[in-house]
Amino acid sequence: MKKILLFCLVFSLGYTLIAGPSRFKLGISDYSPVLKEFSTKYGIYRFTGRFDLLNLSSRLGLGTAMNISFKSDNRDLDYVNNYDLYAHNFYGDESNDGSYIVYGILMGMRLNKVKIQNEDYVGKVTYDNWSFLTGILLSRNDWGTEIMLSQDQDEIWKLDFTTKYQLSSRYYFEVGYCRRGPVNEIKEDFYLTVGREFFSN
């Protein structure tokens, strides 16, 4: 966690020194380990965010994304956290009327941290695993989508799909799904997020 905070600090300092374009998303998410069992009564609530520094060198930049659980109403699952660090080749632009677009590819690493009930042990088990991460992203002021390829604890590939819809101004509603969870005990990933996106050119 200390490493993640250090990277965020370096990114923030880099932004103030370079003053290049950036994109920042912040929201609150309701996560469920199984889509058909999704319920606000048994969800895991997470802070979610993504921060991208664009055009640090030509179109190359750096980014980070985090999903950090702060409350769980699920008896078997205490938290599902993930931290992304990546380099990207993004193009970002904003027009005079306030509309914007960001798109491109990214590549880096993902850290998954999960605490869940395991039938083979007494009590809950904590999993930590690093994974390769690559993906594509398209974000406009009215909608957007992200497709991320990573791995679970057994190094089996998993595809995360996220679709964003703008509610008003730059507030957004987002739906995310993956048919495989980060650990074997989690069958699927499904979450709903409400938040705000900022773009600075």
SULWORA-V20253 format. One record per helix or strand of 2 or more residues. SS is the DSSP state (alpha for helix, beta for strand). FROM is the first residue (numbers start at 1). TO is the last residue. If there is no record, write none. Layout:
BEGIN
<<SS:FROM:TO> <SS:FROM:TO>>
END
This chain:
BEGIN
<<alpha:2:18> <beta:22:32> <alpha:35:37> <beta:44:57> <beta:60:72> <beta:77:94> <beta:100:117> <beta:124:140> <beta:143:151> <beta:157:168> <beta:171:178> <beta:189:200>>
END
